[in-house]
Amino acid sequence: MLDVSATNLYSEIQAAERYRDAHLEHYRDVINEYVGPAGPNGERGESSPDNHVYEYLSLTIPRIIHDNPRVEARTRRPQSQGQAASALEHGLNRWIRDTDVRGTLIRVAYDMLISFGATITTQEPSGRHDPRSDFMPYWPQCYRIPPKRLIVDPMALSFDQARYVGHMWIRDKEDLIDEARDGNGWDVDAIEHLAADAGTEGYYEQNRGRDVPTRNEVVCYDIWVPEVELDDSPGSESGFHGTIYTITVGQTGGESDPDKVGYIREPRPYYGPKTGPYTFFGTYYVPDSAYPLSPIMASLGQADELNAHVRSAARSAAQYKRLILVDSKSKKLMQDVKSQPDNFVVPVEGLDRDRVIPIELGGITNQQVNYIQMARERLDRNSGIHDVMRGNISGSATATEVATADASSSIRIDYLKRQFVRATEQMLYRSGWYLWNDDRVFFPIGGEAAQQMGMGEPYFQGGGEPPASYDDIELEVDAYSMERTNEAMQQRRALEALQVVSNVAAAMPQAPYVNWEALLKQVGDSMNMPGMAQLIDKQALVQMQQQAAMQQQAEAMAQQGSVDDRGTSPQEYAGAV
C-alpha cells in the first residue's frame, strides 16, 4: 500500500510536478504565441507572423464544442429501472443548462488541444433554496483544473491506472481559517501557523507579468488515493471510495517553517463514484504515459520552422530598396528624377541611356517564397488544416481534391470530437452519480420533462431506494448536441424532420408491431432533434385508427346490407315463389 505519511506524500507530489512540468515544457510558449505580443500574457519579443496556434484553435474549437451537451440515460435493467433512468436523464439535462456546463467544457477544450484538460466534480450547496424543501438542496459542480495544477502519479502507465490523483489550490490564509473554524476536520492551529505565502513562489512565477502584491495566500494540495480505506469509512456500499488527503508546506505545531510539511485537515473518506472526482481530457495516446500528445504540441516544431522562415522573409522585405543612379554631373536631371511621382515621364533631350540606371537591393527571393509555401503545406498536412476549413477555395483545386481534403480533415476532427465527447460522458457520469445517490439533490426539471412524463410541475429528487445500482446506468452524450448549427442547417433539419414524421405517421397503422417511438427517438437524436418522438400525438393516432376501423366496419355492414337487398329483390322473390 502507498505510504501516505505527510513527508512521503509530499515527495510523491514533487515527483509528479517535475514529471508534469517536463511534459508542459513548451506550454507557456504556446500560450504566448496564441495571444501574441499584444495579448495579456504576451512575453515574446518577436511575434509569430503565422499564428498557427490561434488558427488551429479558432477552426477546431467550434467543431468540438459549441453548445451544451445533451445526455441520454439508459440502463441494463430497463424493466425495473427504466423510469428511474428517464428521470435521471431529465435531471441531468436540466442541471447541465442551469450550471453552465458549456462554459466549463469550452475552457477544457482549449486545454485538451494545447496540452491536456482536467475537471473535478464536487457536491456543493446549489444556492437555490426551494420552498418545497426544508433544507438547502445540493447538486454537483464541475470545475476546470489548470494543467499546471494537476497532480498525477508519474509512474502510472495511463490516467486510470494512477495510484493517486490530485490538484493544487490556493486560498487566502484568513479565509481558510474562517472556513476551518466551522469544523469538518480542519486543523485551525496548523493553518494559523502556516508561513505567509509559503509555496506561492512557483505560482507567481507561472503568472509572471501580473504585477500584484502578495496576498498572504497558502498553497495546498488535495490528493485522492483510491487504494486507502480509512478504518472509520462507511465503505463502498454507502458511496465512499478511497481517501482524500489535504497537505501543505510551511507549518509546524507551534512555529511557521517554510520547509515543514504537514496535514492541515484530517484524512477523509471520499464520497462519490468509485472512479474518483477527476476527469481527464486528452487526445492522442502516448504509450506508457499518463499524459497524452496534443495536436498543437505535435505540430509545434513545424510551426516554429515556418515562422522562422516567414520572419526571415519579412526582414528581407524590409531591406528592399529601389535606387536610381544618374550622372553626378547632371544636377538638373538628378533633381527632376528625385522630384517626380511614380510613372512620371521626364523628357530629356539627347539623354544617354547609361546616364540613368535603376537598381533594386534586398527583397524576397523566389527560394524564400517556395520554401515558405512548402513549410506551410507540411504544417497543414500534419495538423489537418486545409483551405476548405479556412473558407478559401481557389479555382485551381478540383472538386475531387477539395472533397478528399475535406474528408481527410473530417476524420481527424471526428476523432477529436469523439475523444472530447467520451471525456464529457465520464464527467457527466460522475455528476449523475450524485443526482442518483444523494437525497439532498432537489430541483425542478422544467417543461420538457413535464410534457414527456405527463406531469404538471416535475421535480427531481435524488437518493431513495432505486431498484438497481448506479453501475447499471449508461450515459451517452449526443455528439450533435454540442455542434454548431446555423439557420440554414436548422431549416434543412426541420424539413427533413417533417418528411420523416409524415412517412412514419402514414406507416404506423400498417405496422403496429414496430416500436415507432423508439425509432423516432433514434432518428431524432441522429439529426440533433431530440424531441422528434413527441411530434406525433399517439392518442390522436389511436383515435384516428379507431375511427377508421369503425368506418370500415360501417362500410362492410352497408355492403352486406346491399347484398341482402339484392337477394330479396322482386325478381328473385318471384323466382323463389
C-alpha positions in Angstrom: 0.0 0.0 0.0 1.1 3.5 -0.8 2.9 5.3 2.1 0.6 8.2 2.8 2.6 9.9 5.6 2.8 13.7 5.0 6.5 13.6 4.2 6.3 10.8 1.7 3.1 12.0 0.1 4.7 15.4 -0.5 7.7 13.7 -2.1 5.3 12.0 -4.4 3.7 15.3 -5.2 7.1 16.9 -6.0 7.9 14.0 -8.3 4.6 14.3 -10.0 5.1 18.1 -10.5 8.5 17.5 -12.1 7.2 14.9 -14.5 4.2 17.1 -15.4 6.3 20.3 -15.9 8.7 18.4 -18.2 5.6 17.4 -20.3 4.5 21.1 -20.2 7.9 22.5 -21.1 6.6 24.5 -24.1 3.1 25.2 -22.6 3.8 28.9 -21.8 5.4 29.4 -25.3 2.3 28.0 -26.9 0.0 30.3 -24.9 2.2 33.3 -25.7 2.1 32.5 -29.4 -1.7 32.1 -29.2 -2.3 35.5 -27.6 0.5 37.3 -29.5 2.8 40.0 -28.2 -0.1 42.4 -27.7 -2.1 39.9 -25.6 -2.4 39.9 -21.9 0.3 37.3 -21.5 2.5 38.3 -24.4 6.1 37.9 -23.5 7.9 37.1 -26.7 9.9 39.9 -28.1 9.4 38.5 -31.6 5.9 37.9 -32.9 4.7 34.8 -34.9 3.5 36.1 -38.3 1.9 32.7 -39.0 -0.1 32.2 -35.7 -0.7 28.6 -36.2 -2.0 28.1 -32.6 -4.7 30.7 -33.0 -5.7 29.4 -36.4 -5.9 25.8 -35.2 -7.9 26.6 -32.1 -10.3 29.0 -33.8 -11.1 26.5 -36.5 -11.3 23.4 -34.3 -12.9 24.5 -31.1 -16.3 25.4 -32.7 -16.3 21.9 -34.3 -15.8 20.2 -30.9 -17.9 22.2 -28.5 -20.4 25.0 -29.4 -23.4 24.3 -27.2 -24.4 22.4 -24.0 -24.3 18.6 -24.3 -27.5 16.6 -24.2 -27.5 13.3 -22.4 -29.4 10.1 -22.9 -29.5 7.8 -19.9 -30.1 4.0 -20.4 -30.0 1.1 -18.1 -29.1 -2.5 -18.3 -32.3 -3.3 -16.5 -35.0 -1.4 -18.5 -37.9 -3.2 -17.0 -37.2 -2.4 -13.3 -35.1 0.7 -13.8 -36.5 2.4 -17.0 -38.4 5.1 -15.2 -35.6 6.0 -12.9 -33.2 6.2 -15.9 -35.6 8.5 -17.7 -35.9 10.7 -14.6 -32.1 10.9 -14.3 -31.9 11.9 -18.0 -34.3 14.8 -17.5 -32.5 15.8 -14.3 -29.0 15.8 -15.8 -30.1 17.8 -18.9 -31.7 20.3 -16.6 -28.6 20.5 -14.4 -26.4 20.9 -17.5 -28.3 24.0 -18.5 -28.5 25.5 -15.0 -24.8 25.2 -14.2 -23.3 26.4 -17.4 -21.5 23.2 -18.3 -20.9 24.6 -21.7 -18.6 27.3 -20.3 -16.5 24.7 -18.4 -16.3 22.4 -21.4 -15.1 25.2 -23.7 -12.2 26.1 -21.4 -11.3 22.5 -21.0 -11.4 22.0 -24.8 -8.7 24.7 -25.2 -6.6 22.8 -22.6 -7.1 19.5 -24.4 -5.9 20.8 -27.8 -3.0 22.7 -26.3 -1.8 20.0 -23.8 -4.5 18.2 -21.7 -7.6 19.1 -19.8 -8.9 18.1 -16.4 -12.0 18.7 -14.3 -13.0 17.9 -10.7 -16.6 17.1 -9.8 -17.8 18.0 -6.3 -21.0 18.1 -4.4 -22.0 21.5 -3.1 -25.0 23.6 -1.9 -26.8 24.7 -5.0 -27.6 28.2 -3.7 -31.2 27.8 -4.9 -33.4 27.2 -1.9 -36.8 25.8 -3.0 -39.9 26.4 -0.9 -40.8 22.7 -1.3 -37.7 21.6 0.6 -36.9 22.4 4.2 -33.1 22.4 3.6 -30.6 23.9 1.2 -30.5 21.5 -1.8 -27.2 20.2 -3.1 -26.1 19.4 -6.6 -22.8 18.6 -8.3 -20.4 21.2 -9.6 -17.7 20.7 -12.3 -14.6 22.9 -12.2 -11.7 23.2 -14.6 -8.3 22.4 -13.2 -5.4 24.2 -15.0 -2.8 21.8 -16.4 -0.1 23.4 -14.2 -2.1 22.4 -11.1 -3.0 18.8 -11.8 -1.1 16.1 -9.9 -0.9 12.6 -11.4 1.1 9.6 -10.3 4.2 9.8 -12.6 4.6 6.0 -12.5 1.1 5.4 -14.0 1.0 3.9 -17.5 -2.3 5.6 -18.1 -4.5 8.1 -16.2 -7.0 5.5 -15.0 -4.1 3.4 -13.5 -2.8 6.2 -11.3 -2.4 5.3 -7.7 -3.1 8.9 -6.7 -4.6 11.9 -8.4 -4.9 15.4 -7.0 -4.6 19.1 -7.6 -3.1 22.2 -6.1 -5.3 25.0 -4.8 -4.6 28.5 -3.3 -6.6 30.3 -0.7 -6.3 33.5 1.3 -5.0 32.3 4.7 -7.6 34.3 6.7 -10.5 32.9 4.5 -9.2 29.4 5.1 -9.0 30.0 8.8 -12.7 31.2 8.8 -13.7 28.1 7.0 -11.7 25.8 9.3 -13.4 27.1 12.4 -16.6 25.6 11.1 -15.1 22.1 11.7 -15.1 19.4 9.1 -11.7 18.1 10.3 -9.7 21.2 9.7 -6.7 21.9 11.9 -7.2 25.6 12.8 -3.9 25.8 14.8 -1.9 24.3 12.0 -3.4 26.8 9.5 -2.7 29.7 11.8 0.9 28.8 11.9 1.3 28.5 8.1 4.2 30.6 6.8 2.9 33.6 4.9 2.8 33.0 1.1 4.7 29.7 1.6 4.8 27.7 -1.6 3.5 30.5 -3.8 6.8 31.3 -5.4 6.2 28.9 -8.3 2.6 30.1 -8.6 3.7 33.7 -9.0 6.4 32.6 -11.4 3.8 30.9 -13.6 1.8 34.1 -13.7 4.7 36.5 -14.3 3.8 39.8 -15.8 0.9 40.3 -13.3 2.5 42.9 -11.0 0.4 42.3 -7.9 1.4 42.4 -4.2 1.5 39.2 -2.2 -1.9 38.3 -0.7 -1.0 36.2 2.4 -2.0 33.1 0.5 -1.3 29.5 1.2 -0.7 26.7 -1.3 -2.4 23.3 -0.5 -2.9 20.0 -2.2 -5.9 17.7 -2.3 -4.8 14.2 -3.1 -7.2 11.3 -3.8 -5.7 7.9 -3.0 -8.2 5.2 -4.1 -6.4 2.2 -2.5 -6.5 3.6 1.0 -9.7 3.0 3.0 -9.9 4.6 6.5 -11.0 2.5 9.4 -14.0 4.7 10.1 -15.0 4.9 6.4 -18.7 3.9 5.9 -17.5 1.8 2.9 -18.2 1.5 -0.7 -21.8 0.2 -0.1 -22.5 3.7 1.3 -20.8 5.5 -1.6 -17.3 6.1 -0.1 -14.3 5.2 -2.2 -10.7 5.9 -1.2 -9.3 8.7 0.9 -8.6 12.4 0.3 -5.6 14.0 2.0 -5.1 17.7 2.3 -1.4 18.6 2.6 0.6 21.8 2.6 4.1 23.2 3.4 5.2 25.9 5.8 3.8 24.8 9.2 4.7 23.2 12.5 2.9 22.7 15.6 4.0 26.0 17.1 6.1 28.0 14.7 6.0 28.6 10.9 8.6 26.9 8.9 8.7 27.3 5.1 10.1 23.8 4.6 7.8 21.9 7.0 5.3 19.6 5.5 2.1 18.5 7.2 -1.6 17.8 7.0 -4.0 20.7 7.7 -7.1 18.6 7.6 -7.9 15.1 8.8 -7.8 12.5 6.0 -11.4 11.9 5.0 -13.3 9.2 3.0 -14.1 10.3 -0.5 -17.9 10.4 -1.1 -18.5 9.9 -4.8 -18.2 7.5 -7.7 -15.6 4.8 -7.5 -13.8 6.3 -10.5 -12.9 9.3 -8.4 -13.6 13.1 -8.7 -11.2 13.8 -11.6 -11.9 13.6 -15.3 -9.1 13.7 -17.8 -9.4 15.1 -21.3 -6.7 14.0 -23.8 -6.3 13.5 -27.5 -3.5 11.1 -28.8 -2.3 8.3 -26.6 1.4 8.1 -25.8 2.4 4.5 -24.8 3.3 4.1 -21.1 2.5 7.6 -20.2 -0.4 9.2 -18.3 -0.1 12.3 -20.3 -1.2 12.4 -24.0 0.1 14.1 -27.0 -1.9 17.2 -28.1 -2.3 18.1 -31.8 -0.7 21.6 -31.2 2.3 20.1 -29.4 2.7 17.6 -32.2 3.0 20.3 -34.8 4.9 22.8 -32.7 8.2 22.1 -34.4 6.8 22.7 -37.9 5.0 25.9 -36.8 8.3 27.3 -35.3 10.1 26.4 -38.5 7.5 28.1 -40.7 7.6 31.2 -38.5 11.4 31.4 -38.6 11.4 31.5 -42.4 8.4 33.9 -42.6 10.3 36.2 -40.2 13.4 35.9 -42.4 11.3 36.8 -45.5 9.8 39.8 -43.6 13.3 41.0 -42.8 14.3 40.7 -46.4 11.2 42.6 -47.5 12.0 45.3 -45.0 15.5 45.7 -46.5 14.2 46.1 -50.1 15.4 49.3 -51.8 14.9 50.6 -55.3 17.5 53.1 -56.3 18.1 55.2 -59.5 21.7 56.0 -60.5 22.3 59.2 -62.5 25.3 61.1 -63.8 26.6 63.2 -60.9 27.4 66.0 -63.4 23.7 66.4 -64.4 22.3 68.3 -61.4 19.1 69.2 -63.2 18.4 65.6 -64.2 19.0 64.4 -60.7 16.5 66.9 -59.3 13.9 66.0 -62.0 14.1 62.3 -61.3 14.0 62.8 -57.5 11.1 65.2 -57.5 8.7 63.4 -59.8 6.0 60.9 -58.8 5.7 57.3 -59.9 5.3 56.6 -63.6 6.0 60.2 -64.5 7.8 60.8 -67.8 10.7 63.2 -67.7 11.8 64.1 -71.2 15.5 64.8 -71.5 16.9 65.9 -74.8 19.9 63.8 -76.0 19.9 61.6 -73.0 22.4 58.8 -72.9 20.8 55.5 -71.7 23.7 54.8 -69.4 23.2 58.1 -67.5 20.1 56.8 -65.7 20.3 53.3 -64.2 17.5 51.8 -61.9 18.7 49.2 -59.4 17.0 47.0 -56.7 18.5 45.8 -53.5 17.3 43.2 -51.0 13.7 41.9 -51.1 12.2 38.4 -51.0 13.7 35.8 -53.2 11.8 33.1 -55.1 13.6 30.5 -53.0 12.2 32.0 -49.8 8.7 32.1 -51.3 8.9 28.5 -52.4 10.2 27.2 -49.1 7.6 29.1 -47.1 4.9 27.5 -49.2 6.4 24.1 -48.7 6.7 24.6 -45.0 3.1 25.8 -44.7 1.9 22.8 -46.7 3.8 20.5 -44.4 2.4 22.1 -41.3 -1.1 21.9 -42.8 -0.7 18.2 -43.5 0.5 17.5 -40.0 -2.2 19.5 -38.3 -5.1 18.5 -40.7 -5.9 22.1 -41.6 -6.7 22.9 -45.3 -8.2 25.7 -47.3 -11.7 24.2 -47.2 -11.7 24.6 -43.4 -10.4 28.2 -43.7 -13.1 29.0 -46.2 -10.5 29.6 -49.0 -11.4 27.5 -52.1 -9.5 28.6 -55.1 -10.4 27.7 -58.7 -7.2 25.7 -59.1 -8.4 22.8 -56.9 -10.7 20.2 -58.5 -13.9 19.1 -56.8 -12.3 15.7 -56.1 -9.3 17.3 -54.5 -11.5 19.5 -52.3 -13.7 16.5 -51.3 -10.6 14.4 -50.5 -9.0 17.1 -48.3 -12.3 17.7 -46.5 -12.8 14.0 -45.9 -9.3 13.6 -44.5 -9.7 16.6 -42.2 -13.2 15.3 -41.1 -11.6 12.1 -39.9 -9.3 13.9 -37.6 -12.0 16.3 -36.4 -14.3 13.4 -35.8 -11.7 11.6 -33.7 -11.0 14.8 -31.6 -14.7 15.2 -31.2 -15.2 11.6 -30.1 -12.3 11.9 -27.6 -13.9 15.1 -26.2 -17.4 13.6 -26.1 -16.1 10.4 -24.3 -14.4 12.5 -21.6 -17.5 14.6 -21.3 -19.6 11.5 -20.8 -17.2 10.5 -18.0 -17.5 13.9 -16.3 -21.3 13.8 -16.5 -21.3 10.2 -15.3 -19.6 11.5 -12.1 -22.2 14.3 -11.8 -25.1 11.9 -12.4 -23.8 9.7 -9.5 -24.7 12.5 -7.1 -28.1 13.0 -8.7 -28.7 9.3 -8.3 -27.5 8.7 -4.8 -27.7 11.9 -2.8 -31.1 12.7 -1.3 -30.0 16.3 -0.8 -30.4 16.8 -4.5 -33.8 18.6 -5.2 -34.7 20.9 -8.1 -37.4 21.5 -10.7 -36.6 20.0 -14.1 -38.8 22.1 -16.4 -41.4 22.0 -19.1 -39.9 19.4 -21.5 -39.9 16.8 -18.8 -43.4 17.8 -17.8 -44.6 17.2 -21.3 -42.8 13.9 -21.8 -43.6 12.5 -18.3 -47.2 13.8 -18.2 -46.6 15.8 -15.0 -47.6 19.4 -14.2 -44.5 20.6 -12.4 -42.0 17.7 -12.1 -39.1 17.9 -9.5 -36.0 15.8 -9.4 -35.3 14.1 -6.1 -32.0 12.3 -5.6 -31.4 9.3 -3.3 -34.1 6.9 -2.3 -34.0 3.2 -2.9 -33.7 2.6 -6.7 -34.4 -0.9 -8.0 -30.8 -1.2 -9.1 -27.5 0.4 -8.6 -25.9 3.3 -10.5 -23.5 0.8 -12.0 -26.3 -0.3 -14.3 -26.7 3.2 -15.7 -25.2 4.1 -19.1 -24.8 7.7 -20.2 -24.3 8.8 -23.8 -23.9 12.3 -25.0 -25.4 13.2 -28.3 -22.4 14.4 -30.2 -24.6 16.5 -32.5 -26.0 18.4 -29.4 -22.7 20.2 -28.9 -22.1 21.1 -32.6 -22.6 24.4 -34.2 -25.8 24.9 -36.1 -26.8 27.8 -38.4 -30.1 29.0 -39.7 -29.8 27.1 -43.0 -28.9 23.9 -41.2 -31.9 24.3 -38.8 -34.3 24.9 -41.7 -32.9 21.8 -43.6 -33.3 19.6 -40.5 -36.8 20.9 -39.9 -37.8 20.0 -43.4 -36.1 16.6 -43.1 -37.9 16.0 -39.8 -41.3 16.9 -41.4 -40.6 14.3 -44.1 -39.7 11.7 -41.6 -42.7 12.3 -39.3 -45.1 12.3 -42.3 -43.7 9.0 -43.6 -43.8 7.4 -40.1 -47.3 8.6 -39.3 -48.5 7.0 -42.6 -46.7 3.8 -41.9 -47.7 3.4 -38.2 -51.2 2.0 -38.8 -49.9 -0.7 -41.2 -47.1 -1.9 -38.9 -48.2 -1.7 -35.3 -45.6 -4.3 -34.3 -42.8 -1.7 -34.8 -41.7 0.4 -31.8 -42.2 3.7 -33.7 -41.5 5.9 -30.7 -38.0 4.3 -30.2 -37.3 4.6 -33.9 -38.3 8.3 -34.0 -36.1 9.0 -30.9 -33.1 7.3 -32.6 -33.7 9.2 -35.8 -34.3 12.5 -34.0 -31.1 12.1 -31.9 -29.1 11.4 -35.1 -30.5 14.7 -36.6 -29.9 16.7 -33.3 -33.7 16.9 -32.9 -34.3 15.0 -29.6 -38.0 15.8 -29.4 -39.0 14.2 -32.7 -40.7 11.3 -30.9 -43.1 13.7 -29.3 -44.1 15.3 -32.7 -46.7 12.5 -33.2 -49.7 12.6 -31.0 -50.2 8.9 -30.2 -53.6 9.4 -28.6 -54.8 11.2 -31.7 -53.4 8.5 -33.9 -55.2 5.8 -31.8 -58.5 7.7 -32.2 -57.9 8.0 -35.9 -57.3 4.3 -36.1 -60.4 3.6 -34.1 -62.5 5.9 -36.3 -61.0 4.3 -39.4 -61.9 0.9 -38.1 -65.4 2.0 -37.3 -65.8 3.5 -40.7 -64.5 0.3 -42.3 -66.9 -1.7 -40.2 -69.8 0.5 -41.3 -68.9 0.3 -44.9 -68.7 -3.5 -44.6 -72.1 -3.6 -42.9 -73.5 -1.3 -45.6 -72.0 -3.6 -48.3 -73.6 -6.6 -46.6 -76.9 -4.8 -46.5 -76.7 -4.2 -50.2 -76.1 -7.8 -50.8 -79.1 -8.8 -48.7 -81.2 -6.3 -50.6 -80.2 -7.8 -53.9 -81.1 -11.2 -52.5 -84.7 -10.1 -51.8 -85.3 -8.1 -55.0 -88.8 -8.6 -56.6 -87.3 -10.6 -59.4 -85.6 -13.0 -57.1 -88.6 -13.1 -54.8 -90.9 -14.1 -57.7 -88.5 -16.7 -58.9 -88.4 -18.1 -55.4 -92.1 -18.3 -55.2 
